[in-house]
Amino acid sequence: MFDTIISNGIIIDGTKKPRYQTDIGIQNGNIKTVGDLSNSKAKNIINAENLIISPGFIDMHTHSDISLVNDKYGESKAYQGVTTEVTGNCSFSPFPAGKKGPNNLKKGLWETAALADDPNTNWTWNTLNDWANTIEKNGTSINIAPQLGYGALQVATGATEERSATKTEMNEMKYLASEAIEQGAFSISTGLSLPPSAYASTEEIIEICKAISHYDGVFYATHARVGPGKHISAIEEAVKIGQKANIPVQFSHLAITDWRYYGHGPKMHEIFDKANKNGLDITYDMYPYTAAGAGLDQMIPLWAHSGGIDEFLERLKDSNQRSKIREEVKEGRGGLPPKWETVILSSSNNDKNKQLIGMSIIEIAQKRKIDPAETVLQLVEQEIGAVPVIIHNRLESDIRCFMDHPLAMFGSDGNAVSPNGFYKHAKPHPRFYGTYPRVLGRYVREKPSVLTLEEAIYKMTGFPAKRLCMKNRGLIRKGYIADLTIFDPKTIIDNATFHDPHQFPVGIDHVLVNGIPVIKNGKHTKSIPGKVLRRGKT
């Protein structure tokens, strides 16, 4: 007697091996049998005839650290077939708070839209363990694999200014980093084009990584120093950190956003391939959209952010400093002026600005009868923090190039949210709702196809599980955890758009997390079987 039998399905097991047809028996959350179960019985029978059974999708790059505190069902990801969210990316994690406490950490991380789910969320935790206990007490429909954010270390120790960290701060960061890794963080992440992480030198990052590189399975994930003309040097720095610190590297959301270098994907791949050939374990993730999601504050020069939100706002009150900041916003980071017509406001915490959602910075500037650079400063002031925007800045041909490479896996760079939750009046990036069905529908099924179905599933399951050193997830094998996604390869497709992102995909019939149905016959069951996973223990 099994808890669940999935019968007659076509299995793609997450290894890139050819598909095959058989049954799966699940007992106590584990895959008990993979084989003919026509004479067996179960409490729950799922007929998967003509459907694909794959391991549950592992979203390698997410920012659901806080959204899953507030929205335990994680609908935008569960409906995509995602069973595990990898959080703590781009240097931002909601732990550790250190001696300064959680309120200081929350305030210190104001400059990222990544954690800007609901600013009214009460941060009551100090460590990874505390945060994980909060998540599991509330319950969650999907698993979470947490990473440690370098920016959180800086805020916790006071290293938030544009300067080198002191010896005392470095020692405290090493202690807090080791504590989080020992509590189960899978990696340490940086956001080197975002304050305060951007203030860290290559040498400082190497030193912190050396302090944790001896832990089994730990790796370094980086949102690199991206910017005009930095598409090569960004990868080179990541390679240097990995080699000098003797730590594997995960390069986040690989893309080309500088129009002068569109088509340079093969040159970027040469750096990855050379490093890999020389012995560095390096991989990358990417998402299948020609637009980015970011915070409008990223258009503001880094020096202006030094010291945190209060000091930044004080600088804006000084007419001379405001003028200097405005001119640098106009010039653009790296001297490449932004194309303001491509920068779209996607969310607002200020009731007076909600009417502007969906408008470009040019349109808002015209409405306010001011220049775009001043518009940026006003919006950041009025929101008192990150202003989520969508930036249309990529080529479809580059997306296909990055997707096809053997070192590539997928990550949405989005949050697990609900259409009726905090974002209901916003227009978040459609990657929140559509990343994985988009790959399987538009890039696998539709012509000209980029990947085979087996290759795509591997990049969504077995490959990220390998990067995370997971011992019993990411594959369909006897004894593995029953995180499974069952979908129709003929109909699976994303529906979310930039104009109307709160739309679930179609073609995904069932999603099981730890053996429990979270999506059943295309509907969320409101079950909360998810767990906060720990490095080396899953």
Protein Blocks (a to p, Z undefined) as FASTA:
>chain_A
ZZbdcehiacdehnopacdddddddeehiafbgcdfklbccfbdcdfehiacddddddfb
dcklmmmmmmmnommmmmnopabdcehiehiacbdebjnojmlmmmmmmmpcklmmbfkb
ccfbfbfmlmmmmmmmnopabdcdddddfklmmmmnopabccdddfklmmmmmmmmmmmm
mnopabdcddfkbcfklmpcfklmmmmmmmmmmpghiacdddddedehilmmmmmmmmmm
mmmnopacddehiadfbfklgoilmmmmmmmmmmmmnopacdddddddfbdcddfklmpc
fklmgoijklmmmmmmpmklmmmmmmmmmnoghhiacdfklpccfbdfbfklmmmgopaf
klmmmmnopafklmmmmmmmmnopaddddddfbdfklmmmmmmpmkbccdekiacddfkl
mklmpccdfklmmmmmmmmmmmmmpccdfbdfklmmmmmmmmmmmmnopakgoiacehia
cddddddfklgccfbdfklmcbccehiabdceehiafbgghiaehiafbccddehiZZ
